[in-house]
Amino acid sequence: SHWAAIAVPTLVLANRQDPIHPYEYGETFARLIPGAEFRELTPKSSSPEAHAADVQRHIGVFLRNHF
C-alpha cells in the first residue's frame, strides 16, 4: 500500500460525528501509516470551541515531540 511508504512523522485526527471523513477512516490510515499517531477530536457539531482547542493541543504536542 502507498500508505505504508510514508516515512515521516504523521498525525491523524478524527472525530466520531464527521459525515465526510468517517472516524474509521482515521483509524485505518493511522494503522496503515508506519508510526502514525491517532488522536480523537471533540466533534465540531458538539462544541466548536472544544474542537478547535483539541486540534491546537494535539498539533502542538505532535510538533514539540517530532520537530
C-alpha positions as a Python dict, from the first residue, in 0.01 Angstrom:
ca = {
    (1, 'S'): (0, 0, 0),
    (2, 'H'): (114, 356, -65),
    (3, 'W'): (27, 443, 294),
    (4, 'A'): (297, 205, 418),
    (5, 'A'): (560, 404, 223),
    (6, 'I'): (506, 720, 429),
    (7, 'A'): (828, 772, 623),
    (8, 'V'): (767, 1099, 805),
    (9, 'P'): (603, 1164, 1141),
    (10, 'T'): (228, 1158, 1083),
    (11, 'L'): (-62, 1274, 1297),
    (12, 'V'): (-413, 1155, 1216),
    (13, 'L'): (-704, 1344, 1372),
    (14, 'A'): (-1067, 1228, 1362),
    (15, 'N'): (-1397, 1268, 1537),
    (16, 'R'): (-1698, 1041, 1558),
    (17, 'Q'): (-1951, 1282, 1404),
    (18, 'D'): (-1786, 1381, 1075),
    (19, 'P'): (-2006, 1257, 789),
    (20, 'I'): (-1744, 1343, 524),
    (21, 'H'): (-1439, 1191, 697),
    (22, 'P'): (-1558, 886, 894),
    (23, 'Y'): (-1378, 810, 1219),
    (24, 'E'): (-1300, 462, 1090),
    (25, 'Y'): (-1100, 613, 803),
    (26, 'G'): (-878, 787, 1054),
    (27, 'E'): (-826, 463, 1245),
    (28, 'T'): (-742, 282, 922),
    (29, 'F'): (-498, 546, 800),
    (30, 'A'): (-325, 554, 1137),
    (31, 'R'): (-289, 177, 1127),
    (32, 'L'): (-154, 173, 769),
    (33, 'I'): (98, 457, 810),
    (34, 'P'): (407, 333, 999),
    (35, 'G'): (439, 501, 1338),
    (36, 'A'): (139, 729, 1285),
    (37, 'E'): (-23, 882, 1590),
    (38, 'F'): (-402, 884, 1612),
    (39, 'R'): (-596, 1134, 1822),
    (40, 'E'): (-969, 1177, 1866),
    (41, 'L'): (-1119, 1525, 1849),
    (42, 'T'): (-1433, 1662, 2008),
    (43, 'P'): (-1688, 1684, 1726),
    (44, 'K'): (-1724, 2037, 1592),
    (45, 'S'): (-2102, 1993, 1599),
    (46, 'S'): (-2087, 1929, 1977),
    (47, 'S'): (-1854, 2218, 2061),
    (48, 'P'): (-1667, 2427, 1805),
    (49, 'E'): (-1454, 2571, 2086),
    (50, 'A'): (-1352, 2230, 2225),
    (51, 'H'): (-1287, 2102, 1871),
    (52, 'A'): (-1053, 2394, 1797),
    (53, 'A'): (-879, 2351, 2134),
    (54, 'D'): (-830, 1978, 2067),
    (55, 'V'): (-681, 2047, 1723),
    (56, 'Q'): (-438, 2307, 1861),
    (57, 'R'): (-338, 2087, 2154),
    (58, 'H'): (-280, 1771, 1950),
    (59, 'I'): (-85, 1951, 1677),
    (60, 'G'): (119, 2141, 1936),
    (61, 'V'): (218, 1824, 2122),
    (62, 'F'): (292, 1645, 1795),
    (63, 'L'): (518, 1926, 1671),
    (64, 'R'): (701, 1951, 2004),
    (65, 'N'): (761, 1575, 2007),
    (66, 'H'): (879, 1544, 1647),
    (67, 'F'): (1027, 1874, 1540),
}
